[in-house]
Amino acid sequence: MRKRGEIWLAKLNPQRGVEPGKVRPVLVVQAQALLDECHSSTLVVPLTSGLLEDAEPLRVRIKQGEGLERDSDAMIDQLRAIDNKRFAGGPLRQLDTKELGEVDQAIREVMDLEAV
């Protein structure tokens, strides 16, 4: 069972246009209630090791640790739902409350949602 804030590997091929492809880490951002209900898809933010400086809110830096071997950027502008069959392994790492809060804030900014 996946948990909100966990990083998993996912198969994102086939790639289309500027979408990230291949097997890569993704951050689970879906509400825990939907995850607990075994919903058939999951909202994720893909990660990349191609780091960009000063790219907030489009990118949020995630530090390496546990099973995440390198610092990575969460590509907030690539938020997407994937079929649960695309998950290939994990969890690699669990974000702490501060890190997940930074991701949540970036999602709100990119989607032009008011803070709760």
C-alpha positions in Angstrom: 0.0 0.0 0.0 1.5 3.4 -1.0 1.4 6.3 1.3 1.3 10.0 0.5 4.8 11.5 0.5 6.5 8.3 -0.5 8.9 8.0 -3.5 8.4 5.0 -5.7 9.8 3.9 -9.0 7.3 4.1 -11.9 7.4 3.1 -15.6 6.4 6.3 -17.4 6.9 5.1 -21.0 5.6 5.8 -23.6 6.8 9.3 -23.4 4.9 12.0 -25.3 6.3 15.5 -26.1 7.9 17.1 -23.0 6.5 14.4 -20.6 9.2 12.6 -18.6 9.6 9.0 -19.6 11.4 5.8 -18.7 11.5 4.2 -15.2 12.0 7.0 -12.7 11.2 8.0 -9.2 7.8 9.6 -8.6 6.4 11.2 -5.5 3.0 10.1 -4.4 0.9 13.3 -3.7 -2.6 11.8 -3.8 -4.8 12.1 -0.7 -4.3 9.2 1.7 -8.0 8.5 1.8 -8.0 7.6 -1.9 -4.8 5.5 -1.5 -6.5 3.7 1.4 -9.5 2.9 -0.8 -7.2 1.2 -3.4 -8.2 3.7 -6.1 -7.0 2.4 -9.5 -4.8 5.4 -10.3 -2.5 7.6 -8.2 -1.5 11.2 -8.5 2.3 11.6 -8.7 5.0 14.1 -9.3 7.9 12.7 -11.4 11.4 13.3 -10.1 14.5 14.1 -12.2 18.2 14.1 -11.3 18.6 17.0 -13.9 18.7 19.7 -11.2 17.7 23.3 -12.0 18.6 26.1 -9.6 16.0 28.8 -8.7 13.2 27.1 -10.5 10.5 27.3 -7.8 7.6 26.6 -7.9 8.1 24.5 -11.0 10.8 22.4 -9.2 11.2 21.4 -5.6 14.6 19.9 -4.5 14.4 16.5 -2.8 17.5 15.5 -0.9 19.0 12.0 -1.4 18.5 9.5 1.3 17.3 6.0 2.1 16.7 4.5 -1.4 16.9 7.7 -3.3 20.5 7.7 -4.5 20.8 11.3 -5.7 19.4 14.8 -5.0 16.4 15.2 -7.3 14.0 17.8 -8.4 10.3 17.1 -8.1 8.8 18.4 -11.4 5.7 20.0 -10.1 4.5 21.1 -13.6 4.4 17.4 -14.6 1.9 16.4 -11.9 -0.1 13.5 -13.4 -2.3 10.5 -12.6 -0.8 7.1 -13.4 -2.4 3.7 -13.4 -1.2 1.7 -10.4 0.2 -1.0 -12.7 3.0 1.5 -13.7 4.6 1.3 -10.2 7.8 -0.7 -10.5 9.1 -0.8 -6.9 9.4 1.0 -3.6 9.1 2.8 -1.5 12.5 4.4 -1.9 12.0 7.2 0.6 9.4 9.0 2.7 9.4 12.8 2.7 9.3 14.5 6.0 6.6 17.0 6.9 8.7 20.0 5.9 9.6 18.6 2.5 6.0 17.5 1.8 4.8 21.0 2.8 7.1 22.6 0.3 5.8 20.3 -2.4 2.2 21.0 -1.4 2.8 24.8 -1.5 4.4 24.5 -5.0 1.4 22.5 -6.3 -0.9 25.2 -4.9 1.1 27.9 -6.7 1.3 26.1 -10.0 -2.4 25.3 -10.0 -3.3 28.7 -8.7 -5.1 27.3 -5.6 -5.5 29.3 -2.4 -3.7 28.0 0.7 -5.9 26.1 3.1 
